[in-house]
Amino acid sequence: MTPIIHSHRLRVRYGETDQMGVVYHTNYLNWFEVGRTELIRHAGITYRELEEKGVLLPVTDANISYKQPARYDDEVEIRTRVKEFSPVRLTFAYEIVRLSDQQLLVSGETMHVFTNTALRPIRLSRAEPDIYDWLDSQHKGGE
């Protein structure tokens, strides 16, 4: 069982770097968000639509490991996959790779819980079974 990896490319913008031209460390967490929103968009639903259905996905934990810096104008790829999945929790894993040399720059994870708009935990399998089934298939590699 190999999870499906969704990829999204972007080019490092000047405003994401410090005076040395190196990406400021918190921007990688923003890129993690880009990765997971694009993965969910791939299912044919946006984060906005998910929230309009009354399902929120707050971050409960984040883990990040810096390997090499990204620099201004580098083209990078955000690789996102569903690492762990249950009816109430979800963990995404990420790798950010520089495309020119395939160098792994950053890896990490974000853990989430499914909640309603009052931030009370819900079971996604009951609230939105189609979305639950799609995420489950991503976790299982599209089986």
C-alpha positions in Angstrom: 0.0 0.0 0.0 1.7 3.1 -1.3 -0.1 6.5 -0.8 -0.6 8.7 -3.8 1.8 11.6 -3.8 0.4 14.9 -5.1 2.9 17.4 -6.4 2.6 21.2 -6.9 5.4 23.4 -8.3 6.2 27.0 -7.4 9.0 29.4 -7.8 10.5 31.1 -4.8 9.5 34.8 -4.7 11.7 37.5 -3.5 9.3 38.4 -0.6 9.7 34.8 0.8 13.4 35.3 1.4 15.6 37.1 3.8 18.4 39.5 3.0 20.7 36.6 2.1 18.2 35.3 -0.5 17.3 32.3 1.6 13.7 31.3 2.2 12.5 32.4 5.6 11.8 29.3 7.7 8.1 29.9 8.3 7.3 30.0 4.6 7.8 26.3 4.4 4.7 25.9 6.6 2.8 28.1 4.2 4.0 25.8 1.4 2.7 22.8 3.3 -0.7 24.5 3.3 -0.4 24.9 -0.5 0.4 21.3 -0.8 -2.6 20.0 1.2 -5.1 22.4 -0.3 -4.0 21.4 -3.8 -4.2 17.7 -2.8 -7.8 18.3 -1.6 -8.6 20.3 -4.8 -7.5 17.3 -6.8 -10.5 15.5 -5.2 -12.8 18.0 -7.0 -13.5 19.9 -3.8 -11.9 23.0 -2.4 -11.1 23.9 1.2 -13.7 26.6 0.9 -16.4 24.1 -0.2 -15.4 21.7 2.6 -15.8 24.5 5.1 -19.2 25.5 3.5 -20.3 21.9 4.2 -19.4 22.5 7.9 -16.2 20.5 8.0 -13.0 22.2 9.3 -9.6 20.7 9.4 -7.6 22.6 12.0 -3.9 21.8 12.5 -3.2 20.2 15.9 0.6 19.5 15.4 3.3 20.4 12.9 6.7 18.9 12.5 9.4 20.2 10.1 13.0 19.2 9.3 15.2 21.6 7.4 17.8 19.9 5.2 19.0 22.6 2.7 17.9 26.1 2.0 15.7 27.1 -0.9 16.8 30.4 -2.5 15.2 33.2 -4.4 14.1 32.1 -7.9 14.5 28.4 -7.2 11.7 26.3 -8.7 10.5 23.8 -6.0 8.1 21.0 -5.9 5.8 20.4 -2.9 5.1 16.7 -2.6 2.2 15.9 -0.4 0.6 12.6 0.7 -1.9 11.3 3.2 0.3 9.6 5.8 -2.2 8.5 8.4 -5.9 8.6 8.2 -8.9 7.7 10.4 -12.5 8.9 10.6 -11.5 11.7 13.0 -7.8 12.5 12.3 -5.6 13.1 9.3 -1.8 13.4 8.9 -0.2 14.9 5.8 3.5 14.3 5.0 5.4 16.7 2.8 8.7 16.9 1.0 9.9 20.1 -0.7 12.4 19.4 -3.4 14.5 21.8 -5.6 13.7 20.8 -9.2 17.0 21.7 -10.8 19.0 19.0 -8.8 16.2 17.0 -7.0 17.7 18.1 -3.7 15.4 17.4 -0.7 15.2 20.8 1.1 12.6 20.2 3.8 10.4 17.4 5.0 7.6 17.5 7.5 4.1 16.6 8.7 1.0 18.3 9.8 -1.6 16.6 12.0 -5.3 17.6 11.8 -8.6 16.7 13.3 -12.0 16.9 11.6 -14.3 19.3 13.3 -17.6 21.1 12.8 -17.9 24.8 12.7 -18.1 24.9 16.5 -14.7 23.1 16.5 -16.2 19.9 18.0 -14.6 16.7 16.6 -16.7 14.9 14.0 -16.4 11.6 12.2 -15.8 12.4 8.5 -17.0 9.0 7.5 -20.5 10.0 8.7 -20.4 13.7 7.9 -19.0 13.5 4.3 -18.7 9.8 3.3 -17.6 10.6 -0.3 -14.7 12.8 0.9 -13.8 10.2 3.5 -13.7 7.5 0.8 -11.5 9.6 -1.5 -9.0 10.4 1.3 -8.9 6.8 2.2 -8.1 5.8 -1.4 -5.3 8.4 -1.4 -3.9 6.9 1.7 -4.1 3.4 0.3 -2.6 4.3 -3.1 -5.7 4.6 -5.1 -6.9 1.1 -4.6 
